[in-house]
Every structure is written in C-alpha cells, then in structure tokens.
C-alpha cells in the first residue's frame, strides 16, 4: 500500500519539487498553500497532486485541514514541513509584527502541523517528519534575526522529536538548503546573485530538485536509522 505524504507550502518553489519527487517515488501526496489560489490550481492541474489552503500559523486551521486531507487520502505517514516566509529588516528596524509573522509560520507552524499528526504516527508505529530549515538557521544572517531564529528553532524541534519518536518507528530530520534557484532568488538583481554565487564553492545555485531528492531519501525505509540529523545542502558554503 502506498504511503501518504503531506507537504506544506507544497505547490511552489522547493515545496513543489518535493511534492513532485514524492509522487514520482510512489507516495500519495497532498500539498498545502497559504494564498495563491491561481498557482495552486495550476499546480494541481499539471501534476494531479491535490492542494489544500490554510494558514500553518493557526493551530485550528491545521487540525481541520489535516483531518480533511486524511479523510481524502488516508493517514499521513510523511510530513514535510516546508512552508516558510521572510520579513527581512535590520534588527533595530524590525517590528514586532515582522517578528511574529515569521515565527508564527516558520516555527510555530511546525508545531501546529506536527502535533495533530504525531499521535497517529505513534499508534501506527511509523512516521517521517522532515523539516526544511535553512543555512541561515545554522549561521545567522544580516537582517534576518526573525528568520534565523525560526530556522534554528526548527533544528531544536527535530532533535527533540527524534528522541521521543524513535521507539515508535518515527524519525525526525532536517534539511538546511543553501541558496536555491527558486523564483524568489532568481528575481533578485543579477549582481546580487553573482555576489551570492561567489560565496558558494560549488560555483552555482542549488536546484529545487536537489533538495527534493534529500527529502525522498529521508522519507524512505532506507533512512530508518537516521534520526535527529541535519543534511546541509549548500554547495559547500557552510559546514557544521
């Protein structure tokens, strides 16, 4: 029987690549999105992957959305917490709203999504929780105190969940992408992209599909003894 995967922020960018890779690996995949109805509809039409709209920063919306997904496609075996936002500003200019927006989505959103799914994974004695963190959660970044804090917190969640879930056949791992050739990165001025690439020993941006392949591996039975770990996929830009 095919396993079921749920990917947050799964209709665009890295999330879309993850959804497609899991589908191609034989999973039944559902993807969430926050606001772009047109993009989500186009994604579903192109891929056949069902999309569901809710705000991961709201616990009640997550619980209701997850219940709807499970009614449609079955219990969730693999949860990929990919949804994330930025609200960049130097710390002395950062507003409380910018702080809360990012923390609510990138950090609290992981709790909101994982908490309703966790009991079923424990009961079924199998689960994969995969969090897409960031290189900037490992090393910090100028004007991203909120984002770096949220992504560093995600790594703490992974290490703790791994200890709680291991005896129930559940693994929790993180992937920390470096700079990936998503629409957001490709939209920055060419000179800025060149300055970013100059910091990457591989001499290029990563591809969304490269992150997706890491997810497919961590979701597989082959990765059953990998737990509480972080894969740094950054072209050699930063080592932990």
C-alpha positions, 0 to 999 in steps of 0.5 A: 500500500502506498504511503501518504505524504503531506507537504506544506507550502507544497505547490511552489518553489522547493515545496513543489519539487518535493511534492513532485519527487514524492509522487514520482517515488510512489507516495500519495501526496497532498500539498498545502498553500497559504494564498495563491489560489491561481498557482495552486490550481495550476499546480494541481492541474499539471501534476494531479497532486491535490492542494489544500489552503490554510494558514500553518500559523493557526493551530485550528486551521491545521487540525481541520485541514489535516483531518480533511486531507486524511479523510481524502487520502488516508493517514499521513505517514510523511510530513514535510514541513516546508512552508516558510516566509521572510520579513527581512529588516535590520534588527533595530528596524524590525517590528514586532509584527515582522517578528511574529509573522515569521515565527508564527509560520516558520516555527510555530507552524511546525508545531501546529502541523506536527502535533495533530499528526504525531499521535497517529504516527505513534499508534501506527508505529511509523512516521517521517517528519522532515523539516526544511530549515535553512543555512541561515538557521545554522549561521545567522544572517544580516537582517534576518534575526526573525528568520534565523531564529525560526530556522534554528528553532526548527533544528531544536524541534527535530532533535527533540522529536527524534528522541521521543519518536524513535521507539515508535518507528518515527524519525525526525530530520532536517534539511538546511538548503543553501541558496536555491534557484527558486523564483524568489532568488532568481528575481533578485538583481543579477549582481546580487546573485553573482555576489551570492554565487561567489560565496558558494564553492560549488560555483552555482545555485542549488536546484529545487530538485536537489533538495527534493531528492534529500527529502525522498531519501529521508522519507524512505525505509532506507533512512530508518536509522537516521534520526535527529540529523541535519543534511546541509545542502549548500554547495559547500558554503557552510559546514557544521 
